[in-house]
Amino acid sequence: MEFQILESNGIKIRAAVEGDGPLIVMVHGCPESWYSWRHQISVIANAGYKVAAIDVRGYGGSDKPHPIEAYTLKNISADIMGVIEALGYDDAILFGHDWGGPIVHNTALLNETKITAVAGLSVPYFPRGEVSTIELFKLIYEGKFFYQLYFQEEGVAEQEFEANIRKYLESTYFSIDGRGMKEQFENPLNAMEKSTDSKYLDGVVEFDNYPDWITTEEMDYYIGEFEGSGMRGPLNRYRAQEIDFEDLAEFKDQKLKQPAAFITGSLDPVNFFVGSGYKDSMDLKNQIQDRYENLLAVELVDGVGHWVQEEKPKEVNEFLLNFLKAIKR
């Protein structure tokens, strides 16, 4: 694996690149980096692909524009297309986790002939609907704390998180992994019923030890990345959602056309944003398949939280390799 700094869409994007063959671009979410794909990069590359795991704009070794409007899905999708071109390819397969899911899904929507297949992790494809996601969350969480609404005011979350990046990252990772979600369901804490004047870290689930899916050394890498990059870029992605709603008006209710796959943990909090979760993989498929024209594979990994490719890398790698085999047939 080597790091490359790629000129893309007028900015610089850092990518961890390995392998030869058809191109796969891996796109992380928040608060992550290329490093969240560390268990997948070599495995997928060794299966005969060129893998580029990027730092999304605003993160790590990539450029960090200041304006909120720089972080729209259209802009980040253009970054992805620029990465593909900079690596000398005409098309690519995309994998995306968390915010990387909407990024790769919308990149596919905007570039139907150049994105040949898409795999989403944690966040399935959601077509543009009647109201923006922010307006929807305002209705659902009226009178309650919801992190995406808390993130909307510039500077507030930045100040809280940057005061202690380690606490922010450990709290975020450990409160919504499988262990953290089980704790919240079995013993509801203040974090489940916070008021709108609360802060993000108020009442968050805390543990005395690390979970078995990440080491202190791995966490140290993440901390170093965010201590260097700050939090404005990552938080601006949440703030750009109202602009996305206007930008994507022509794609209202449009299905995703490319061959697609989706995998998530049964305890991923995203499953409960607007519903009550999924019973099993079949239930998950039944609930999301009408958004896709060619949904080839779906898996619900039992007992796993939000960081599925890190919590269960073996299972995720097998799922992704099987998806790649299916689209080659």
For each residue, the residues with C-beta under 8 A, 3 or more apart:
1: 16 17 18 41 42 45
2: 16 17 18
3: 14 15 16 17 61
4: 14 15 17 52
5: 12 13 14 15 61
6: 12 13 14 15 82 83 86 87
7: 11 12 82 86
8: 11 12 13 78 79 81 82 83 85 86
9: 75 78 79 81 82
10:
11: 7 8 57 62 63 65 79
12: 5 6 7 8 62 63
13: 5 6 8 54 55 57 62 63 79 82 83 86
14: 3 4 5 6 34 54 55 60 61 62
15: 3 4 5 6 34 52 53 54 55 83 87
16: 1 2 3 34 37 41 51 52 53 54
17: 1 2 3 4 50 51 52 53 87
18: 1 2 41 42 45 50 51
19: 44 45 46 48 49 50 51
20: 48 50
21: 48 49 50
22: 48 49 50 92 93
23: 49 50 52 84 87 89 91 92 93
24: 44 49 50 51 52 92 93 94 95
25: 52 53 54 80 83 84 92 93 94 95 104
26: 34 37 40 41 51 52 53 54 94 95 96 100
27: 54 56 80 94 95 96 97 100 103 104
28: 32 33 34 36 37 53 54 55 56 59 96 97 98 99 100
29: 32 36 96 97 98 99 100 101 122 123
30: 98 99 234 237 238
31: 168 169 172 222 226 231 234
32: 28 29 35 36 59 97 98 100 222
33: 28 36 55 59 60 222 225
34: 14 15 16 26 28 37 53 54 55 60
35: 32 38 218 221 222 225
36: 28 29 32 33 97 307 309 310
37: 16 26 28 34 40 41 53 95 97 309
38: 35 41 218
39: 43 309 310 313 316 317
40: 26 37 43 44 51 53 95 309 313 316 317 320
41: 1 16 18 26 37 38 44 45 51 53
42: 1 18 45 46
43: 39 40 46 47 317 321
44: 19 24 40 41 47 49 51 317 320 321 324
45: 1 18 19 41 42 49 50 51
46: 19 42 43
47: 43 44 321 324
48: 19 20 21 22
49: 19 21 22 23 24 44 45 93 324
50: 17 18 19 20 21 22 23 24 45 87 89
51: 16 17 18 19 24 26 40 41 44 45
52: 4 15 16 17 23 24 25 26 83 87
53: 15 16 17 25 26 28 34 37 40 41
54: 13 14 15 16 25 26 27 28 34 62 79 80 83
55: 13 14 15 28 33 34 59 60 61 62
56: 27 28 59 62 76 79 99 100 103 237
57: 11 13 62 63 64 65 70 71 75 76 79 233
58: 62 64 65 71 229 232 233 234 236 237
59: 28 32 33 55 56 62 64 225 229 233 234
60: 14 33 34 55 225 228 229
61: 3 5 14 55
62: 11 12 13 14 54 55 56 57 58 59
63: 11 12 13 57
64: 57 58 59 229 230 232 233
65: 11 57 58 70 71 233
66: 70 232
67: 70 236
68: 71 154 236 239 240 243
69: 72 75 240 243
70: 57 65 66 67 75 236
71: 57 58 65 68 75 76 233 236 237 239 240
72: 69 75 76 240 243 244 247
73: 76 77 102 103 106 240 244 247 248
74: 77 78 106 110 244 247 248
75: 9 57 69 70 71 72 78 79
76: 56 57 71 72 73 79 80 103 107 237
77: 73 74 80 81 103 106 107 110 111
78: 8 9 74 75 81 82
79: 8 9 11 13 54 56 57 75 76 82 83
80: 25 27 54 76 77 83 84 92 94 103 104 107
81: 8 9 77 78 84 85 107 111 114
82: 6 7 8 9 13 78 79 85 86
83: 6 8 13 15 25 52 54 79 80 86 87
84: 23 25 80 81 87 89 90 91 92 114
85: 8 81 82 88 89
86: 6 7 8 13 82 83
87: 6 15 17 23 50 52 83 84
88: 85
89: 23 50 84 85 92
90: 84 114
91: 23 84 113 114 115 116
92: 22 23 24 25 80 84 89 114 115 116
93: 22 23 24 25 49 115 116 117 118 119 324 327
94: 24 25 26 27 80 104 107 108 115 117 118 119
95: 24 25 26 27 37 40 100 104 118 119 121 320
96: 26 27 28 29 99 100 101 102 103 104 105 118 119 120 121 123
97: 27 28 29 32 36 37 100 101 120 121 122 123 308 309
98: 28 29 30 32 101 121 122 123 270 306
99: 28 29 30 56 96 102 103 123 237
100: 26 27 28 29 32 56 95 96 97 103 104 121
101: 29 96 97 98 104 105 120 121 122 123 124 125
102: 73 96 99 105 106 123 126
103: 27 56 73 76 77 80 96 99 100 106 107
104: 25 27 80 94 95 96 100 101 107 108 115 118 119 120
105: 96 101 102 108 109 118 120 125 126 256
106: 73 74 77 102 103 109 110 248
107: 76 77 80 81 94 103 104 110 111 115
108: 94 104 105 111 112 115 118 256 257 258
109: 105 106 112 248 251 254 256
110: 74 77 106 107
111: 77 81 107 108 114 115
112: 108 109 115 257 258
113: 91
114: 81 84 90 91 92 111
115: 91 92 93 94 104 107 108 111 112 118 258
116: 91 92 93 258 259 327
117: 93 94 258 259 260 261 323 327
118: 93 94 95 96 104 105 108 115 125 256 258 259 260 261
119: 93 94 95 96 104 260 261 262 263 320 323
120: 96 97 101 104 105 123 124 125 260 261 262 263
121: 95 96 97 98 100 101 262 263 264 308 309 316
122: 29 97 98 101 264 265 268 270 306 308
123: 29 96 97 98 99 101 102 120 126 264 270
124: 101 120 262 264 288 291
125: 101 105 118 120 256 260 262 288 291 292
126: 102 105 123 129 133 291
127: 251 252 253 254 255 256 291
128: 244 245 248 249 251 252 253 254
129: 126 136 252 253
130:
131: 135 136 245
132: 135 136 241 242 244 245
133: 126 136 137 148 241 245
134: 137 138 148 149 152 241 242
135: 131 132 138 139
136: 129 131 132 133 139 140 274
137: 133 134 140 141 146 148 149 273
138: 134 135 141 142 149
139: 135 136 142
140: 136 137 146 273 274
141: 137 138 144 145 146 149
142: 138 139
143: 195 196
144: 141 193 194 195 196
145: 141 149 150 194 195 196 198
146: 137 140 141 149 150
147: 150 151 200
148: 133 134 137 151 152 238
149: 134 137 138 141 145 146 152 196
150: 145 146 147 153 156 157 198 199 200
151: 147 148 156 157 235 238 239
152: 134 148 149 238 239
153: 150 156 157
154: 68 158 232 239
155: 158 159
156: 150 151 153 159 160
157: 150 151 153 160 161 200 231 235
158: 154 155 161 162 230 231 232 235
159: 155 156 162 163
160: 156 157 163 168 199 200 201
161: 157 158 164 165 168 200 231
162: 158 159 165 230 231
163: 159 160
164: 161 167 168
165: 161 162 168 169 223 226 227
166: 169 170 219 223
167: 164 170 171 201
168: 31 160 161 164 165 171 172 200 201 226
169: 31 165 166 172 173 219 222 223 226
170: 166 167 173 174 219
171: 167 168 174 175 201 204 205 206
172: 31 168 169 175 176
173: 169 170 176 177 214 219 307
174: 170 171 177 179 180 205 206 207 210 211
175: 171 172 180 181 184 191 204 205 206
176: 172 173 180 181 268 269 305 306 307
177: 173 174 180 181 211 213 304 305 306 307 311
178: 181 182 211 265 267 303 304 305 311
179: 174 182 183 207 211 305
180: 174 175 176 177 183 184 205 207 305
181: 175 176 177 178 184 185 267 268 269 305 306
182: 178 179 185 186 267 303
183: 179 180 186 187 189 205
184: 175 180 181 187 188 189 191 192 205
185: 181 182 188 267
186: 182 183
187: 183 184
188: 184 185 192 193
189: 183 184 192 203 205
190: 193 194 202 203
191: 175 184 194 202 203 204 205
192: 184 188 189 203
193: 144 188 190
194: 144 145 190 191 198 202 203
195: 143 144 145 198
196: 143 144 145 149
197:
198: 145 150 194 195 202 203
199: 150 160 202
200: 147 150 157 160 161 168 204
201: 160 167 168 171 204
202: 190 191 194 198 199
203: 189 190 191 192 194 198
204: 171 175 191 200 201
205: 171 174 175 180 183 184 189 191
206: 171 174 175
207: 174 179 180 210 211
208:
209:
210: 174 207 214 215 216 219
211: 174 177 178 179 207 214 311
212:
213: 177 307 310 311 312
214: 173 210 211 218 219 310
215: 210 218 219
216: 210 219 220
217: 220 221
218: 35 38 214 215 221 222
219: 166 169 170 173 210 214 215 216 222 223
220: 216 217 223 224
221: 35 217 218 224 225
222: 31 32 33 35 169 218 219 225 226
223: 165 166 169 219 220 226 227
224: 220 221 227 228
225: 33 35 59 60 221 222 228 229
226: 31 165 168 169 222 223 229 230 231
227: 165 223 224
228: 60 224 225
229: 58 59 60 64 225 226 233
230: 64 158 162 226 233
231: 31 157 158 161 162 226 234 235
232: 58 64 66 154 158 235 236
233: 57 58 59 64 65 71 229 230 236 237
234: 30 31 58 59 231 237
235: 151 157 158 231 232 238 239
236: 58 67 68 70 71 232 233 239 240
237: 30 56 58 71 76 99 233 234 240
238: 30 148 151 152 235 241
239: 68 71 151 152 154 235 236
240: 68 69 71 72 73 236 237 243 244
241: 132 133 134 238 244 245
242: 132 134 245 246
243: 68 69 72 240 246 247
244: 72 73 74 128 132 240 241 247 248
245: 128 131 132 133 241 242 248 249
246: 242 243 249
247: 72 73 74 243 244
248: 73 74 106 109 128 244 245 251 252
249: 128 245 246 252
250:
251: 109 127 128 248 254
252: 127 128 129 248 249
253: 127 128 129
254: 109 127 128 251
255: 127 290 291 292 293
256: 105 108 109 118 125 127 260 291 292 293
257: 108 112 293 294
258: 108 112 115 116 117 118 294
259: 116 117 118 294 296 326 327
260: 117 118 119 120 125 256 292 294 295 296
261: 117 118 119 120 295 296 297 298 319 320 323
262: 119 120 121 124 125 284 288 295 297 298 299
263: 119 120 121 297 298 299 300 301 308 316 319 320
264: 121 122 123 124 268 270 271 284 299 300 301 304 308
265: 122 178 268 300 301 302 303 304 305 306 308 311 312
266: 271 277 278 300 301 302 303 304
267: 178 181 182 185 271 303 304 305
268: 122 176 181 264 265 271 304 305 306 308
269: 176 181 272 273 305 306
270: 98 122 123 264 273 306
271: 264 266 267 268 275 277 278
272: 269 275 276 277
273: 137 140 269 270
274: 136 140
275: 271 272 287
276: 272
277: 266 271 272
278: 266 271 281 283 284 287 300
279: 282 283
280: 283 284 300
281: 278 284 285 298 299 300
282: 279 285 286
283: 278 279 280 286 287 300
284: 262 264 278 280 281 287 288 298 299 300
285: 281 282 288 289 295 298
286: 282 283 289
287: 275 278 283 284
288: 124 125 262 284 285 291 292 295 298
289: 285 286 292 295 298
290: 255
291: 124 125 126 127 255 256 288
292: 125 255 256 260 288 289 295
293: 255 256 257
294: 257 258 259 260
295: 260 261 262 285 288 289 292 298
296: 259 260 261 323 326 327
297: 261 262 263 319 322 323 326
298: 261 262 263 281 284 285 288 289 295
299: 262 263 264 281 284 315 319
300: 263 264 265 266 278 280 281 283 284
301: 263 264 265 266 304 308 311 312 315 316
302: 265 266
303: 178 182 265 266 267
304: 177 178 264 265 266 267 268 301 308 311 312
305: 176 177 178 179 180 181 265 267 268 269 308 311
306: 98 122 176 177 181 265 268 269 270
307: 36 173 176 177 213 310 311
308: 97 121 122 263 264 265 268 301 304 305 311 312 316
309: 36 37 39 40 97 121 312 313 316
310: 36 39 213 214 307 313
311: 177 178 211 213 265 301 304 305 307 308
312: 213 265 301 304 308 309 315 316
313: 39 40 309 310 316 317
314: 317 318
315: 299 301 312 318 319
316: 39 40 121 263 301 308 309 312 313 319 320
317: 39 40 43 44 313 314 320 321
318: 314 315 321 322
319: 261 263 297 299 315 316 322 323
320: 40 44 95 119 261 263 316 317 323 324
321: 43 44 47 317 318 324 325
322: 297 318 319 325 326
323: 117 119 261 296 297 319 320 326 327
324: 44 47 49 93 320 321 327 328
325: 321 322 328 329
326: 259 296 297 322 323 329
327: 93 116 117 259 296 323 324
328: 324 325
329: 325 326
